[in-house]
């Protein structure tokens, strides 16, 4: 029942579906490309550079999915669910967890990059640590609005019941 509703909503807004599918295709292309480039790397630097890009692209995809799911539950589904609040906490915990993982990845990179490429370590650090930065900044401005609208939906549902 809910699946048919989802497809009916998707048919009403084909532009959003096309944009979402384009985003998914782009992320799959980037992640698979990073894995292939890691496999074909000639030096430790090339391997580590693609490892940093891989971690960055996976985090961008992960955080985009969480934010888009929050937007879907609030604005498209238009029914209050505790999942909106839970996803907000998942987003915060995931950000902290990501920075711990990025620290471990950069520690690996630091110990395996050749001395010839030592001047490029700051660039690799920036790549490794800025994965969720865009979503954190975006969330700083828009997540309070989403939570406020979710609270309005909750109050409307309580009044109708």
LINSUL-V424411 format. One record per backbone hydrogen bond with DSSP energy under -0.5 kcal/mol. CO is the residue of the C=O (numbers start at 1). NH is the residue of the N-H. Records with the same first field share a line. If there is no record, write none. Layout:
CO=NH, NH
This chain:
1=5
2=6
3=7
4=8
5=9
6=10
7=11
8=12
9=13
13=17
14=18
15=19
16=20
17=21
18=22
19=23
20=24
21=25
22=26
23=27
24=28
25=29
26=30
27=31
28=32
29=33
30=34
31=35
32=36
33=37
34=38
35=39
36=40
38=41
43=47
44=48
45=49
46=50
47=51
48=52
49=53
50=54
51=55
52=56
53=57
54=58
55=59
56=60
57=61
58=62
59=63
60=64
61=65
62=66
63=67
64=68
65=69
66=70
67=71
68=72
69=73
70=74
71=75, 76
72=76, 77
73=79
81=84, 85
82=86
83=87
84=88
85=89
86=90
87=91
88=92
89=93
90=94
91=95
92=96
93=97
94=98
95=99
96=100
97=101
98=102
99=103
100=104
101=105
102=106
103=107
104=108
105=109
106=110
107=111
108=112
109=112, 113
114=117
115=118
117=120
118=121
120=124
121=125
122=126
123=127
124=128
125=129
126=130
130=134
132=136
133=137
134=138
135=139
136=140
137=141
138=141, 142
139=143, 144
142=146
143=147
144=148
145=149
146=150
147=151
148=152
149=153
150=154
151=155
152=156
153=157
154=158
155=159
156=160
157=161
